[in-house]
Amino acid sequence: MTVRRIGIIINGATGRIGTTQHVRNLMAIRADGGLALGNGDRLMPDLLLAGRDAGRLEALATANGGLRWTTDLAAALAGPDEIFMDCSATGGRPELVRRAIAAGKHIHVEKPTAATAAEAMELARLAAAAGVKHGVIQDKLFLPGFAKLMFLKKSGFFGRIVSAHIDAGSWIFDGELQTGQRPSWNYRKADGGGLALDMMAHWRYMIDRLAAPVERVAAQISTALPRRIDEAGRAYDVDVEDTVHALLTLEGGIPATISNSWATRVRRDDTMCVQIDGTLGSAIAGRNRCFTQSAANTPEAFAGAAAGLDLYRDWAEMPETLPAVPPFRQCWELFLRHVGEDAPYLPTLVEGAKAVQLAELVYRSHAEGRWVTAERLSL
Ligand SMILES: NC(=O)c1ccc[n+]([C@@H]2O[C@H](COP(=O)([O-])OP(=O)(O)OC[C@H]3O[C@@H](n4cnc5c(N)ncnc54)[C@H](O)[C@@H]3O)[C@@H](O)[C@H]2O)c1
């Protein structure tokens, strides 16, 4: 057994997702003695934390047992580390990915990969032409609730899928009465903000795989809270949407809906709920739990509810049958296997471009007031 070191530059390491997901899960792989490959070798992540604030980088590096860190990204890219992860603010991503590809790094980045599908596809083509491995984070399918939905789909539980519904979001405070829970760049177009760009990236792969590929979209976007307070306590104007309502038609004519808002108060099982209805059964999942109702267990709900039937009664909770591995760790393990032993890999930068495409379709449909069709994207 050989332990193979693999150098990973984490740009934006001190950001929310950089620290709580990427650094933490790669450190967990390290703590387990690296990732076991098929031939018995172990791939040991060796992190180089990159960012703009030396003090915060040093503190994070120290808190993780003395990791390497730098504020000089050019030097990091010129160095020998093999993988580049960008989890800094969305707006700068395409340029950073171009630089990393030019430096010969394998690319594994946060979503969204760019602001337009054309630019996202350009990145995918550049990576393919350079012969580097490339991937985008698609973590939500690994959350236990949505993994159970995937399991149901694979098992044929739904029969013929007749519709899919996504109901998501929560109230993000505007900073007046309570501090905002999302960074202010999320509400500025120039920095890559906007709910559609942020969240359609997830809904695209969720719908494509849990139900069927997206074919067309009709959408409305809106901004519920046009003025907010930033991290420094300054008021600013929001120039992006915080709410999306979309109708979709999926392959095979399946209808789907997305209702997603940062200005909605939650009275449902979770902040993200996905329901799939099929001829043989329905299921509804939040991030952790998933409930099913099969055709044979379906009560007559209309008269039943009027007569006092508890409509929750005939739903069965799915058991925990899948290993509880954190979603971002699963994303990293798949990508590391792809780099380390050429294992098959689905969420490439082409998938990243499909995710951006759904956001773009939402914006175009809203601007033009009509249905818009998803062009097929491939290298
Ligand atoms: N996969 C997911 O579920 C998920 C969840 C949240 C965020 N994200 C993505 O992760 C990225 C970071 O989001 P976050 O919530 O951690 O944000 P964040 O603001 O907490 O972190 C962003 C980091 O980038 C740095 N940064 C900001 N502007 C920069 C600039 N102009 N140049 C260089 N660095 C800059 C910040 O200092 C910070 O360290 C975004 O692209 C977001 O879409 C993904």
The ligand as a Gaussian input file, in Angstrom:
#p B3LYP/6-31G(d) Opt

LIG

0 1
 N      -22.998000      23.825000      -2.772000
 C      -23.694000      24.537000      -1.915000
 O      -24.658000      24.071000      -1.333000
 C      -23.292000      25.945000      -1.625000
 C      -23.804000      26.581000      -0.474000
 C      -23.413000      27.895000      -0.226000
 C      -22.557000      28.541000      -1.100000
 N      -22.113000      27.905000      -2.211000
 C      -21.231000      28.579000      -3.155000
 O      -19.977000      28.785000      -2.518000
 C      -19.425000      30.045000      -2.874000
 C      -19.131000      30.830000      -1.602000
 O      -20.332000      31.050000      -0.873000
 P      -20.321000      31.357000       0.706000
 O      -21.721000      31.302000       1.119000
 O      -19.301000      30.504000       1.365000
 O      -19.859000      32.870000       0.701000
 P      -18.879000      33.651000       1.702000
 O      -19.097000      35.089000       1.411000
 O      -19.019000      33.159000       3.097000
 O      -17.444000      33.212000       1.229000
 C      -16.867000      33.723000       0.056000
 C      -15.366000      33.878000       0.240000
 O      -14.880000      34.537000      -0.929000
 C      -14.172000      35.678000      -0.547000
 N      -14.432000      36.715000      -1.546000
 C      -15.499000      37.510000      -1.620000
 N      -15.377000      38.370000      -2.654000
 C      -14.201000      38.060000      -3.219000
 C      -13.493000      38.600000      -4.298000
 N      -13.983000      39.614000      -5.024000
 N      -12.300000      38.044000      -4.601000
 C      -11.799000      37.018000      -3.876000
 N      -12.432000      36.487000      -2.822000
 C      -13.594000      37.002000      -2.497000
 C      -14.684000      36.106000       0.789000
 O      -13.706000      36.842000       1.507000
 C      -14.976000      34.756000       1.431000
 O      -13.806000      34.220000       2.016000
 C      -20.459000      30.679000      -3.810000
 O      -20.080000      30.472000      -5.146000
 C      -21.749000      29.942000      -3.524000
 O      -22.595000      29.889000      -4.643000
 C      -22.467000      26.624000      -2.468000

